[in-house]
Amino acid sequence: MKVTRFDPADSLIIVTGWIHGPRGAKPVSLAFDTAATETPIIPEILDDIDDFRIHVHDLPETLGIQGLLGLSFLRRLNYEIRSAEGRIPAARI
């Protein structure tokens, strides 16, 4: 089981993910969003790695994130959000 940490004082649960494509991999800052059905990423990230098999969507820069981690990805995991502890234990199904 992997444990991801986040700052419980932030207004969003922000986690780091990796996007892999033909030109390499790139870390991205994602809002953990169980209400999002898809996992959209800002266009600039996909331009860098040359991969367009995920949803692309502009997001306000003021959010400080590059995408949302939605159910299209989260359905592959069993996870628990421990808000007070700032932890998300997760295991692949």
ChimeraX attribute file (.defattr): number of C-alpha atoms within 10 A of each C-alpha:
attribute: neighborCount
match mode: 1-to-1
recipient: residues
	/A:1	9
	/A:2	10
	/A:3	13
	/A:4	14
	/A:5	18
	/A:6	19
	/A:7	15
	/A:8	15
	/A:9	10
	/A:10	9
	/A:11	8
	/A:12	16
	/A:13	19
	/A:14	22
	/A:15	18
	/A:16	16
	/A:17	14
	/A:18	11
	/A:19	15
	/A:20	14
	/A:21	15
	/A:22	9
	/A:23	11
	/A:24	11
	/A:25	13
	/A:26	14
	/A:27	12
	/A:28	18
	/A:29	17
	/A:30	23
	/A:31	21
	/A:32	22
	/A:33	18
	/A:34	14
	/A:35	10
	/A:36	14
	/A:37	15
	/A:38	17
	/A:39	21
	/A:40	20
	/A:41	24
	/A:42	18
	/A:43	17
	/A:44	13
	/A:45	18
	/A:46	19
	/A:47	11
	/A:48	14
	/A:49	16
	/A:50	14
	/A:51	16
	/A:52	12
	/A:53	8
	/A:54	13
	/A:55	13
	/A:56	16
	/A:57	14
	/A:58	12
	/A:59	16
	/A:60	9
	/A:61	8
	/A:62	6
	/A:63	11
	/A:64	13
	/A:65	19
	/A:66	23
	/A:67	26
	/A:68	25
	/A:69	25
	/A:70	19
	/A:71	17
	/A:72	14
	/A:73	11
	/A:74	19
	/A:75	13
	/A:76	12
	/A:77	13
	/A:78	12
	/A:79	17
	/A:80	12
	/A:81	15
	/A:82	13
	/A:83	14
	/A:84	9
	/A:85	11
	/A:86	16
	/A:87	17
	/A:88	19
	/A:89	15
	/A:90	17
	/A:91	13
	/A:92	11
	/A:93	8
